[in-house]
Amino acid sequence: MIDDLPEITPDPVVEAYKAHVDRTLLRENLKLTVEERFLKLMDLQKFAEELREAGRKAREKR
């Protein structure tokens, strides 16, 4: 059955982008549960909001 499948040739554009992707980070994130990934995302969003607020306060002081 597998022999009946057509040969897949790699897309050169995809291959070019893959060269710049750190797959270790992808693998580490995929080891996490969905809940753990959501918690990490929420932490990142909280950090981004804190940075925006700090930037806003810094601009107001000028």
PDB file of N, H, CA, C and O in Angstrom:
ATOM      1  N   MET A   1       0.833  -1.198   0.000  1.00  0.00           N
ATOM      2  CA  MET A   1       0.000   0.000   0.000  1.00  0.00           C
ATOM      3  C   MET A   1       0.876   1.260   0.000  1.00  0.00           C
ATOM      4  O   MET A   1       0.618   2.200  -0.752  1.00  0.00           O
ATOM      5  N   ILE A   2       1.904   1.274   0.840  1.00  0.00           N
ATOM      6  H   ILE A   2       2.114   0.511   1.451  1.00  0.00           H
ATOM      7  CA  ILE A   2       2.789   2.435   0.868  1.00  0.00           C
ATOM      8  C   ILE A   2       3.491   2.589  -0.467  1.00  0.00           C
ATOM      9  O   ILE A   2       3.783   3.708  -0.890  1.00  0.00           O
ATOM     10  N   ASP A   3       3.766   1.475  -1.135  1.00  0.00           N
ATOM     11  H   ASP A   3       3.529   0.566  -0.791  1.00  0.00           H
ATOM     12  CA  ASP A   3       4.433   1.532  -2.433  1.00  0.00           C
ATOM     13  C   ASP A   3       3.573   2.224  -3.484  1.00  0.00           C
ATOM     14  O   ASP A   3       4.099   2.694  -4.494  1.00  0.00           O
ATOM     15  N   ASP A   4       2.265   2.297  -3.268  1.00  0.00           N
ATOM     16  H   ASP A   4       1.838   1.915  -2.448  1.00  0.00           H
ATOM     17  CA  ASP A   4       1.355   2.914  -4.231  1.00  0.00           C
ATOM     18  C   ASP A   4       1.343   4.441  -4.139  1.00  0.00           C
ATOM     19  O   ASP A   4       0.807   5.114  -5.020  1.00  0.00           O
ATOM     20  N   LEU A   5       1.934   4.988  -3.070  1.00  0.00           N
ATOM     21  H   LEU A   5       2.369   4.442  -2.354  1.00  0.00           H
ATOM     22  CA  LEU A   5       1.914   6.434  -2.886  1.00  0.00           C
ATOM     23  C   LEU A   5       2.916   7.104  -3.821  1.00  0.00           C
ATOM     24  O   LEU A   5       3.990   6.561  -4.080  1.00  0.00           O
ATOM     25  N   PRO A   6       2.560   8.286  -4.328  1.00  0.00           N
ATOM     26  CA  PRO A   6       3.504   8.997  -5.202  1.00  0.00           C
ATOM     27  C   PRO A   6       4.687   9.514  -4.396  1.00  0.00           C
ATOM     28  O   PRO A   6       4.558   9.785  -3.202  1.00  0.00           O
ATOM     29  N   GLU A   7       5.821   9.648  -5.034  1.00  0.00           N
ATOM     30  H   GLU A   7       5.926   9.428  -6.003  1.00  0.00           H
ATOM     31  CA  GLU A   7       7.009  10.172  -4.372  1.00  0.00           C
ATOM     32  C   GLU A   7       6.816  11.663  -4.103  1.00  0.00           C
ATOM     33  O   GLU A   7       6.351  12.407  -4.967  1.00  0.00           O
ATOM     34  N   ILE A   8       7.171  12.076  -2.919  1.00  0.00           N
ATOM     35  H   ILE A   8       7.549  11.472  -2.218  1.00  0.00           H
ATOM     36  CA  ILE A   8       7.017  13.477  -2.540  1.00  0.00           C
ATOM     37  C   ILE A   8       8.380  14.150  -2.671  1.00  0.00           C
ATOM     38  O   ILE A   8       9.365  13.715  -2.074  1.00  0.00           O
ATOM     39  N   THR A   9       8.416  15.202  -3.451  1.00  0.00           N
ATOM     40  H   THR A   9       7.616  15.555  -3.936  1.00  0.00           H
ATOM     41  CA  THR A   9       9.661  15.950  -3.592  1.00  0.00           C
ATOM     42  C   THR A   9       9.598  17.171  -2.675  1.00  0.00           C
ATOM     43  O   THR A   9       8.573  17.850  -2.613  1.00  0.00           O
ATOM     44  N   PRO A  10      10.682  17.448  -1.970  1.00  0.00           N
ATOM     45  CA  PRO A  10      10.673  18.597  -1.053  1.00  0.00           C
ATOM     46  C   PRO A  10      10.516  19.911  -1.799  1.00  0.00           C
ATOM     47  O   PRO A  10      11.085  20.103  -2.873  1.00  0.00           O
ATOM     48  N   ASP A  11       9.745  20.801  -1.221  1.00  0.00           N
ATOM     49  H   ASP A  11       9.282  20.644  -0.349  1.00  0.00           H
ATOM     50  CA  ASP A  11       9.549  22.140  -1.776  1.00  0.00           C
ATOM     51  C   ASP A  11      10.772  22.976  -1.409  1.00  0.00           C
ATOM     52  O   ASP A  11      11.087  23.093  -0.225  1.00  0.00           O
ATOM     53  N   PRO A  12      11.466  23.557  -2.371  1.00  0.00           N
ATOM     54  CA  PRO A  12      12.679  24.316  -2.058  1.00  0.00           C
ATOM     55  C   PRO A  12      12.434  25.522  -1.149  1.00  0.00           C
ATOM     56  O   PRO A  12      13.310  25.891  -0.367  1.00  0.00           O
ATOM     57  N   VAL A  13      11.272  26.128  -1.242  1.00  0.00           N
ATOM     58  H   VAL A  13      10.560  25.828  -1.878  1.00  0.00           H
ATOM     59  CA  VAL A  13      10.960  27.272  -0.376  1.00  0.00           C
ATOM     60  C   VAL A  13      10.816  26.806   1.067  1.00  0.00           C
ATOM     61  O   VAL A  13      11.348  27.433   1.984  1.00  0.00           O
ATOM     62  N   VAL A  14      10.103  25.714   1.264  1.00  0.00           N
ATOM     63  H   VAL A  14       9.672  25.205   0.520  1.00  0.00           H
ATOM     64  CA  VAL A  14       9.929  25.167   2.614  1.00  0.00           C
ATOM     65  C   VAL A  14      11.283  24.752   3.174  1.00  0.00           C
ATOM     66  O   VAL A  14      11.583  25.023   4.337  1.00  0.00           O
ATOM     67  N   GLU A  15      12.089  24.109   2.370  1.00  0.00           N
ATOM     68  H   GLU A  15      11.845  23.889   1.425  1.00  0.00           H
ATOM     69  CA  GLU A  15      13.410  23.678   2.815  1.00  0.00           C
ATOM     70  C   GLU A  15      14.275  24.871   3.214  1.00  0.00           C
ATOM     71  O   GLU A  15      15.038  24.786   4.176  1.00  0.00           O
ATOM     72  N   ALA A  16      14.164  25.974   2.489  1.00  0.00           N
ATOM     73  H   ALA A  16      13.544  26.043   1.707  1.00  0.00           H
ATOM     74  CA  ALA A  16      14.939  27.176   2.817  1.00  0.00           C
ATOM     75  C   ALA A  16      14.511  27.738   4.167  1.00  0.00           C
ATOM     76  O   ALA A  16      15.359  28.158   4.953  1.00  0.00           O
ATOM     77  N   TYR A  17      13.219  27.753   4.448  1.00  0.00           N
ATOM     78  H   TYR A  17      12.529  27.411   3.809  1.00  0.00           H
ATOM     79  CA  TYR A  17      12.743  28.257   5.731  1.00  0.00           C
ATOM     80  C   TYR A  17      13.115  27.316   6.872  1.00  0.00           C
ATOM     81  O   TYR A  17      13.448  27.773   7.966  1.00  0.00           O
ATOM     82  N   LYS A  18      13.064  26.022   6.635  1.00  0.00           N
ATOM     83  H   LYS A  18      12.794  25.650   5.747  1.00  0.00           H
ATOM     84  CA  LYS A  18      13.387  25.048   7.674  1.00  0.00           C
ATOM     85  C   LYS A  18      14.805  25.211   8.180  1.00  0.00           C
ATOM     86  O   LYS A  18      15.091  24.891   9.333  1.00  0.00           O
ATOM     87  N   ALA A  19      15.695  25.702   7.338  1.00  0.00           N
ATOM     88  H   ALA A  19      15.463  25.963   6.401  1.00  0.00           H
ATOM     89  CA  ALA A  19      17.088  25.873   7.741  1.00  0.00           C
ATOM     90  C   ALA A  19      17.219  26.870   8.878  1.00  0.00           C
ATOM     91  O   ALA A  19      18.212  26.839   9.604  1.00  0.00           O
ATOM     92  N   HIS A  20      16.249  27.751   9.054  1.00  0.00           N
ATOM     93  H   HIS A  20      15.442  27.777   8.464  1.00  0.00           H
ATOM     94  CA  HIS A  20      16.323  28.808  10.064  1.00  0.00           C
ATOM     95  C   HIS A  20      15.368  28.580  11.242  1.00  0.00           C
ATOM     96  O   HIS A  20      15.132  29.490  12.037  1.00  0.00           O
ATOM     97  N   VAL A  21      14.831  27.383  11.347  1.00  0.00           N
ATOM     98  H   VAL A  21      15.023  26.644  10.701  1.00  0.00           H
ATOM     99  CA  VAL A  21      13.902  27.071  12.435  1.00  0.00           C
ATOM    100  C   VAL A  21      14.630  26.226  13.474  1.00  0.00           C
ATOM    101  O   VAL A  21      15.229  25.201  13.148  1.00  0.00           O
ATOM    102  N   ASP A  22      14.571  26.669  14.728  1.00  0.00           N
ATOM    103  H   ASP A  22      14.084  27.502  14.993  1.00  0.00           H
ATOM    104  CA  ASP A  22      15.178  25.918  15.818  1.00  0.00           C
ATOM    105  C   ASP A  22      14.208  24.811  16.229  1.00  0.00           C
ATOM    106  O   ASP A  22      13.261  25.054  16.977  1.00  0.00           O
ATOM    107  N   ARG A  23      14.445  23.628  15.750  1.00  0.00           N
ATOM    108  H   ARG A  23      15.214  23.431  15.143  1.00  0.00           H
ATOM    109  CA  ARG A  23      13.520  22.515  16.011  1.00  0.00           C
ATOM    110  C   ARG A  23      13.571  22.047  17.462  1.00  0.00           C
ATOM    111  O   ARG A  23      12.630  21.411  17.937  1.00  0.00           O
ATOM    112  N   THR A  24      14.662  22.353  18.173  1.00  0.00           N
ATOM    113  H   THR A  24      15.426  22.870  17.787  1.00  0.00           H
ATOM    114  CA  THR A  24      14.735  21.930  19.571  1.00  0.00           C
ATOM    115  C   THR A  24      13.640  22.608  20.388  1.00  0.00           C
ATOM    116  O   THR A  24      13.059  21.985  21.276  1.00  0.00           O
ATOM    117  N   LEU A  25      13.350  23.874  20.100  1.00  0.00           N
ATOM    118  H   LEU A  25      13.821  24.380  19.378  1.00  0.00           H
ATOM    119  CA  LEU A  25      12.276  24.566  20.823  1.00  0.00           C
ATOM    120  C   LEU A  25      10.919  23.957  20.498  1.00  0.00           C
ATOM    121  O   LEU A  25      10.060  23.829  21.371  1.00  0.00           O
ATOM    122  N   LEU A  26      10.732  23.583  19.242  1.00  0.00           N
ATOM    123  H   LEU A  26      11.430  23.687  18.532  1.00  0.00           H
ATOM    124  CA  LEU A  26       9.470  22.937  18.859  1.00  0.00           C
ATOM    125  C   LEU A  26       9.299  21.617  19.598  1.00  0.00           C
ATOM    126  O   LEU A  26       8.226  21.321  20.123  1.00  0.00           O
ATOM    127  N   ARG A  27      10.368  20.829  19.633  1.00  0.00           N
ATOM    128  H   ARG A  27      11.240  21.070  19.207  1.00  0.00           H
ATOM    129  CA  ARG A  27      10.299  19.524  20.314  1.00  0.00           C
ATOM    130  C   ARG A  27      10.007  19.695  21.800  1.00  0.00           C
ATOM    131  O   ARG A  27       9.186  18.974  22.366  1.00  0.00           O
ATOM    132  N   GLU A  28      10.684  20.653  22.426  1.00  0.00           N
ATOM    133  H   GLU A  28      11.351  21.238  21.966  1.00  0.00           H
ATOM    134  CA  GLU A  28      10.464  20.883  23.858  1.00  0.00           C
ATOM    135  C   GLU A  28       9.023  21.299  24.128  1.00  0.00           C
ATOM    136  O   GLU A  28       8.416  20.822  25.087  1.00  0.00           O
ATOM    137  N   ASN A  29       8.471  22.171  23.308  1.00  0.00           N
ATOM    138  H   ASN A  29       8.964  22.558  22.529  1.00  0.00           H
ATOM    139  CA  ASN A  29       7.079  22.601  23.501  1.00  0.00           C
ATOM    140  C   ASN A  29       6.101  21.468  23.255  1.00  0.00           C
ATOM    141  O   ASN A  29       5.066  21.390  23.916  1.00  0.00           O
ATOM    142  N   LEU A  30       6.414  20.589  22.314  1.00  0.00           N
ATOM    143  H   LEU A  30       7.255  20.652  21.778  1.00  0.00           H
ATOM    144  CA  LEU A  30       5.510  19.472  22.046  1.00  0.00           C
ATOM    145  C   LEU A  30       5.532  18.424  23.153  1.00  0.00           C
ATOM    146  O   LEU A  30       4.636  17.584  23.229  1.00  0.00           O
ATOM    147  N   LYS A  31       6.543  18.467  24.007  1.00  0.00           N
ATOM    148  H   LYS A  31       7.272  19.150  23.946  1.00  0.00           H
ATOM    149  CA  LYS A  31       6.580  17.552  25.157  1.00  0.00           C
ATOM    150  C   LYS A  31       5.607  18.004  26.242  1.00  0.00           C
ATOM    151  O   LYS A  31       5.223  17.216  27.107  1.00  0.00           O
ATOM    152  N   LEU A  32       5.210  19.277  26.193  1.00  0.00           N
ATOM    153  H   LEU A  32       5.522  19.917  25.491  1.00  0.00           H
ATOM    154  CA  LEU A  32       4.295  19.818  27.202  1.00  0.00           C
ATOM    155  C   LEU A  32       2.860  19.402  26.904  1.00  0.00           C
ATOM    156  O   LEU A  32       2.499  19.109  25.764  1.00  0.00           O
ATOM    157  N   THR A  33       2.063  19.384  27.950  1.00  0.00           N
ATOM    158  H   THR A  33       2.356  19.621  28.876  1.00  0.00           H
ATOM    159  CA  THR A  33       0.633  19.136  27.749  1.00  0.00           C
ATOM    160  C   THR A  33       0.011  20.393  27.147  1.00  0.00           C
ATOM    161  O   THR A  33       0.628  21.458  27.144  1.00  0.00           O
ATOM    162  N   VAL A  34      -1.189  20.268  26.649  1.00  0.00           N
ATOM    163  H   VAL A  34      -1.691  19.403  26.651  1.00  0.00           H
ATOM    164  CA  VAL A  34      -1.897  21.425  26.099  1.00  0.00           C
ATOM    165  C   VAL A  34      -2.070  22.480  27.187  1.00  0.00           C
ATOM    166  O   VAL A  34      -1.897  23.672  26.932  1.00  0.00           O
ATOM    167  N   GLU A  35      -2.408  22.049  28.383  1.00  0.00           N
ATOM    168  H   GLU A  35      -2.549  21.081  28.590  1.00  0.00           H
ATOM    169  CA  GLU A  35      -2.589  23.005  29.481  1.00  0.00           C
ATOM    170  C   GLU A  35      -1.283  23.735  29.780  1.00  0.00           C
ATOM    171  O   GLU A  35      -1.289  24.949  29.985  1.00  0.00           O
ATOM    172  N   GLU A  36      -0.168  23.014  29.807  1.00  0.00           N
ATOM    173  H   GLU A  36      -0.163  22.028  29.640  1.00  0.00           H
ATOM    174  CA  GLU A  36       1.124  23.650  30.068  1.00  0.00           C
ATOM    175  C   GLU A  36       1.469  24.665  28.980  1.00  0.00           C
ATOM    176  O   GLU A  36       2.024  25.726  29.266  1.00  0.00           O
ATOM    177  N   ARG A  37       1.139  24.337  27.737  1.00  0.00           N
ATOM    178  H   ARG A  37       0.688  23.475  27.504  1.00  0.00           H
ATOM    179  CA  ARG A  37       1.403  25.279  26.641  1.00  0.00           C
ATOM    180  C   ARG A  37       0.557  26.544  26.788  1.00  0.00           C
ATOM    181  O   ARG A  37       1.036  27.653  26.553  1.00  0.00           O
ATOM    182  N   PHE A  38      -0.704  26.365  27.178  1.00  0.00           N
ATOM    183  H   PHE A  38      -1.093  25.463  27.369  1.00  0.00           H
ATOM    184  CA  PHE A  38      -1.572  27.531  27.397  1.00  0.00           C
ATOM    185  C   PHE A  38      -1.044  28.391  28.546  1.00  0.00           C
ATOM    186  O   PHE A  38      -1.071  29.619  28.466  1.00  0.00           O
ATOM    187  N   LEU A  39      -0.565  27.750  29.613  1.00  0.00           N
ATOM    188  H   LEU A  39      -0.544  26.752  29.678  1.00  0.00           H
ATOM    189  CA  LEU A  39      -0.027  28.506  30.736  1.00  0.00           C
ATOM    190  C   LEU A  39       1.215  29.296  30.314  1.00  0.00           C
ATOM    191  O   LEU A  39       1.392  30.444  30.722  1.00  0.00           O
ATOM    192  N   LYS A  40       2.073  28.680  29.498  1.00  0.00           N
ATOM    193  H   LYS A  40       1.929  27.748  29.166  1.00  0.00           H
ATOM    194  CA  LYS A  40       3.243  29.401  28.997  1.00  0.00           C
ATOM    195  C   LYS A  40       2.813  30.592  28.135  1.00  0.00           C
ATOM    196  O   LYS A  40       3.395  31.673  28.224  1.00  0.00           O
ATOM    197  N   LEU A  41       1.803  30.385  27.313  1.00  0.00           N
ATOM    198  H   LEU A  41       1.330  29.507  27.241  1.00  0.00           H
ATOM    199  CA  LEU A  41       1.295  31.467  26.469  1.00  0.00           C
ATOM    200  C   LEU A  41       0.735  32.595  27.326  1.00  0.00           C
ATOM    201  O   LEU A  41       0.971  33.771  27.045  1.00  0.00           O
ATOM    202  N   MET A  42      -0.004  32.238  28.366  1.00  0.00           N
ATOM    203  H   MET A  42      -0.196  31.283  28.593  1.00  0.00           H
ATOM    204  CA  MET A  42      -0.570  33.257  29.246  1.00  0.00           C
ATOM    205  C   MET A  42       0.537  34.033  29.954  1.00  0.00           C
ATOM    206  O   MET A  42       0.430  35.247  30.130  1.00  0.00           O
ATOM    207  N   ASP A  43       1.604  33.338  30.361  1.00  0.00           N
ATOM    208  H   ASP A  43       1.692  32.352  30.218  1.00  0.00           H
ATOM    209  CA  ASP A  43       2.740  34.022  30.978  1.00  0.00           C
ATOM    210  C   ASP A  43       3.391  34.981  29.990  1.00  0.00           C
ATOM    211  O   ASP A  43       3.758  36.097  30.358  1.00  0.00           O
ATOM    212  N   LEU A  44       3.533  34.561  28.757  1.00  0.00           N
ATOM    213  H   LEU A  44       3.234  33.655  28.458  1.00  0.00           H
ATOM    214  CA  LEU A  44       4.131  35.411  27.730  1.00  0.00           C
ATOM    215  C   LEU A  44       3.261  36.640  27.472  1.00  0.00           C
ATOM    216  O   LEU A  44       3.774  37.748  27.317  1.00  0.00           O
ATOM    217  N   GLN A  45       1.946  36.438  27.426  1.00  0.00           N
ATOM    218  H   GLN A  45       1.529  35.537  27.552  1.00  0.00           H
ATOM    219  CA  GLN A  45       1.043  37.565  27.219  1.00  0.00           C
ATOM    220  C   GLN A  45       1.100  38.540  28.390  1.00  0.00           C
ATOM    221  O   GLN A  45       1.049  39.754  28.192  1.00  0.00           O
ATOM    222  N   LYS A  46       1.207  38.015  29.608  1.00  0.00           N
ATOM    223  H   LYS A  46       1.249  37.029  29.769  1.00  0.00           H
ATOM    224  CA  LYS A  46       1.319  38.872  30.788  1.00  0.00           C
ATOM    225  C   LYS A  46       2.618  39.677  30.716  1.00  0.00           C
ATOM    226  O   LYS A  46       2.622  40.874  31.005  1.00  0.00           O
ATOM    227  N   PHE A  47       3.716  39.028  30.335  1.00  0.00           N
ATOM    228  H   PHE A  47       3.713  38.056  30.101  1.00  0.00           H
ATOM    229  CA  PHE A  47       4.998  39.708  30.203  1.00  0.00           C
ATOM    230  C   PHE A  47       4.924  40.807  29.148  1.00  0.00           C
ATOM    231  O   PHE A  47       5.435  41.907  29.359  1.00  0.00           O
ATOM    232  N   ALA A  48       4.286  40.512  28.008  1.00  0.00           N
ATOM    233  H   ALA A  48       3.871  39.619  27.836  1.00  0.00           H
ATOM    234  CA  ALA A  48       4.149  41.506  26.939  1.00  0.00           C
ATOM    235  C   ALA A  48       3.342  42.709  27.426  1.00  0.00           C
ATOM    236  O   ALA A  48       3.676  43.849  27.105  1.00  0.00           O
ATOM    237  N   GLU A  49       2.304  42.467  28.183  1.00  0.00           N
ATOM    238  H   GLU A  49       2.033  41.541  28.444  1.00  0.00           H
ATOM    239  CA  GLU A  49       1.493  43.563  28.719  1.00  0.00           C
ATOM    240  C   GLU A  49       2.303  44.407  29.701  1.00  0.00           C
ATOM    241  O   GLU A  49       2.187  45.632  29.709  1.00  0.00           O
ATOM    242  N   GLU A  50       3.125  43.753  30.530  1.00  0.00           N
ATOM    243  H   GLU A  50       3.219  42.757  30.523  1.00  0.00           H
ATOM    244  CA  GLU A  50       3.974  44.486  31.464  1.00  0.00           C
ATOM    245  C   GLU A  50       4.979  45.350  30.705  1.00  0.00           C
ATOM    246  O   GLU A  50       5.254  46.479  31.111  1.00  0.00           O
ATOM    247  N   LEU A  51       5.523  44.834  29.618  1.00  0.00           N
ATOM    248  H   LEU A  51       5.300  43.917  29.289  1.00  0.00           H
ATOM    249  CA  LEU A  51       6.455  45.628  28.804  1.00  0.00           C
ATOM    250  C   LEU A  51       5.758  46.831  28.181  1.00  0.00           C
ATOM    251  O   LEU A  51       6.307  47.932  28.170  1.00  0.00           O
ATOM    252  N   ARG A  52       4.552  46.624  27.663  1.00  0.00           N
ATOM    253  H   ARG A  52       4.105  45.730  27.672  1.00  0.00           H
ATOM    254  CA  ARG A  52       3.795  47.739  27.084  1.00  0.00           C
ATOM    255  C   ARG A  52       3.525  48.806  28.135  1.00  0.00           C
ATOM    256  O   ARG A  52       3.667  49.999  27.869  1.00  0.00           O
ATOM    257  N   GLU A  53       3.140  48.375  29.320  1.00  0.00           N
ATOM    258  H   GLU A  53       3.025  47.405  29.536  1.00  0.00           H
ATOM    259  CA  GLU A  53       2.849  49.323  30.395  1.00  0.00           C
ATOM    260  C   GLU A  53       4.105  50.080  30.807  1.00  0.00           C
ATOM    261  O   GLU A  53       4.053  51.289  31.031  1.00  0.00           O
ATOM    262  N   ALA A  54       5.230  49.384  30.908  1.00  0.00           N
ATOM    263  H   ALA A  54       5.272  48.402  30.726  1.00  0.00           H
ATOM    264  CA  ALA A  54       6.488  50.042  31.259  1.00  0.00           C
ATOM    265  C   ALA A  54       6.873  51.050  30.181  1.00  0.00           C
ATOM    266  O   ALA A  54       7.349  52.140  30.498  1.00  0.00           O
ATOM    267  N   GLY A  55       6.676  50.704  28.924  1.00  0.00           N
ATOM    268  H   GLY A  55       6.290  49.818  28.666  1.00  0.00           H
ATOM    269  CA  GLY A  55       6.961  51.625  27.837  1.00  0.00           C
ATOM    270  C   GLY A  55       6.069  52.843  27.881  1.00  0.00           C
ATOM    271  O   GLY A  55       6.530  53.962  27.656  1.00  0.00           O
ATOM    272  N   ARG A  56       4.799  52.636  28.168  1.00  0.00           N
ATOM    273  H   ARG A  56       4.425  51.727  28.350  1.00  0.00           H
ATOM    274  CA  ARG A  56       3.855  53.749  28.275  1.00  0.00           C
ATOM    275  C   ARG A  56       4.260  54.696  29.391  1.00  0.00           C
ATOM    276  O   ARG A  56       4.243  55.914  29.213  1.00  0.00           O
ATOM    277  N   LYS A  57       4.628  54.136  30.552  1.00  0.00           N
ATOM    278  H   LYS A  57       4.642  53.146  30.696  1.00  0.00           H
ATOM    279  CA  LYS A  57       5.034  54.964  31.691  1.00  0.00           C
ATOM    280  C   LYS A  57       6.320  55.724  31.379  1.00  0.00           C
ATOM    281  O   LYS A  57       6.466  56.883  31.765  1.00  0.00           O
ATOM    282  N   ALA A  58       7.244  55.081  30.687  1.00  0.00           N
ATOM    283  H   ALA A  58       7.126  54.139  30.373  1.00  0.00           H
ATOM    284  CA  ALA A  58       8.514  55.738  30.331  1.00  0.00           C
ATOM    285  C   ALA A  58       8.257  56.898  29.389  1.00  0.00           C
ATOM    286  O   ALA A  58       8.888  57.948  29.511  1.00  0.00           O
ATOM    287  N   ARG A  59       7.338  56.721  28.449  1.00  0.00           N
ATOM    288  H   ARG A  59       6.825  55.868  28.350  1.00  0.00           H
ATOM    289  CA  ARG A  59       7.015  57.815  27.509  1.00  0.00           C
ATOM    290  C   ARG A  59       6.344  58.975  28.221  1.00  0.00           C
ATOM    291  O   ARG A  59       6.568  60.133  27.867  1.00  0.00           O
ATOM    292  N   GLU A  60       5.525  58.680  29.218  1.00  0.00           N
ATOM    293  H   GLU A  60       5.343  57.740  29.505  1.00  0.00           H
ATOM    294  CA  GLU A  60       4.832  59.744  29.969  1.00  0.00           C
ATOM    295  C   GLU A  60       5.804  60.581  30.785  1.00  0.00           C
ATOM    296  O   GLU A  60       5.549  61.764  31.013  1.00  0.00           O
ATOM    297  N   LYS A  61       6.910  59.999  31.230  1.00  0.00           N
ATOM    298  H   LYS A  61       7.118  59.038  31.045  1.00  0.00           H
ATOM    299  CA  LYS A  61       7.881  60.713  32.059  1.00  0.00           C
ATOM    300  C   LYS A  61       8.682  61.707  31.242  1.00  0.00           C
ATOM    301  O   LYS A  61       9.265  62.627  31.816  1.00  0.00           O
ATOM    302  N   ARG A  62       8.736  61.561  29.930  1.00  0.00           N
ATOM    303  H   ARG A  62       8.262  60.814  29.464  1.00  0.00           H
ATOM    304  CA  ARG A  62       9.531  62.470  29.089  1.00  0.00           C
ATOM    305  C   ARG A  62       8.917  63.816  28.987  1.00  0.00           C
ATOM    306  O   ARG A  62       9.461  64.694  28.317  1.00  0.00           O
TER     307      ARG A  62
END
